[in-house]
Structure formats: structure tokens, C-alpha cells
């Protein structure tokens, strides 16, 4: 299959990580949606894209994961990444779950879990949550931030003292990270999430089940709005 001339041959200026992955993602997405890399076409290799954009291969992988989540590409092990659509799908693919799966399920799990965490968290669990939120606020590496994000939600579920909530959130943790990565890249959610996480933590610190539940519900609502903004463009 022919390589798209724009992605394969263009040599962009090196990118600052503002995020660099976001800039690479935007460039590849533009090439796909404009038809410069046609449906059925194969993107350049990770190594070639890394050299062209002056970024690490981990940055390229971040960008390609978001292209896949949006339904634009499919990566086949040992063969490369292929364009399968020239417009965003009506749902995000996040490993074994979809964004719709998460949007429908999370309020029924994480809102009550946050309320219980406010009532039941131990001093050690509270300190863990404080540490995660502080680390997220200071984190400049998008991939590291995403890992902390999923850790925060898993820690709240554990602090709820309910093993079912803890088990379910642990099971969807990979999909949560995948979703956060895509939202940060496409909808610039990271700073807003930091503020929302701090509000959840403050309520849990205060021991207010009602405030913690409301803060988590508002966070999940904002995530849903961001998802809608991507899928309904």
C-alpha cells in the first residue's frame, strides 16, 4: 500500500513538548482527514516519524494511540499503522472497552465510591491521594500524568472500603488511562482535571460524603462533555 506523501516525505520542524504528542497527533490527523494519507494507506514507521518530527518514539506512540482511539487508524503488529477512516468514529475505542461503556458505568461506581472514601479513608490512604494529586499538578510529562490519573481513581475506589468498587476500577484502569490520554491530546483536559481532582480530594479530606460524591459527579460530567466535543465535531 502506498504511503501518504505528506506524512512520509514532509520534514516538519522539531516540536517542543507542549505537548509534542499533541502536535504530532494534530499533524497526522490533518493528513488523514484531508486525504493526504488515504484510507488504506500506511503511515510511516515509528522510527521514521520520530526522526521527522524530532521527538522520541514514545511521543509518536502516544499520538498514534489517540489516532487509533478516534477510529482513524489500526496498528498491526509487525506490519505498521494503517488508515481505516478519514473522520472520527462515533465512539472511542479504549482497549476492550469503549468511551460509551465508561461514560455509562463510571457514575454508578465512582460517585458512590468517592462518598464512601470520604467516610472510610484511613490516614495512609488520604496521604496517598494527596501525594498523587500533588504529583499530577507538577507533572509535565503527559504519559506520566495519565498513569497518575488512573492511580488516583483506583486509590479512591480502594479507600471506599468496598472491594467490588475497588475491583471494577482496577479492571478498567487501562481504559481510563487510554481515555485520559486521548482527552488531554484532543480536548486539552489536563489542567481542568487537576482542578477537579483537587476538589474531590478536598471533599474526601473534609470527610464529606455528599461533597465528595458531587465533586466526582462533576468531574465525570466534564469528561463526558469533552468526549462529546470530540465525537460530535
Buried (B, 14 or more C-beta within 10 A) or exposed (E): EEBBEBBBEBEEEEBEBEBBBBBBBBBBBEBBBEEBBEEEBBBBBBEBBBBBBBBBEEBBBBBBBBBBBBBBBBBEEEEBBBBBBBEBBEBBBBEEBBBBBBBEEBBEBBBBBBBBBBBBBEEEBBEBBBBBBEBBBEBEEBBEBBBBBBBBBBBBBBBBBBEEBBEBBBEBBBBBBBBBBBBBBBBEBBEBBBEBBBBBBBBBBEBBBEBBBBBBBBBBEBBBEBBEEBBEE
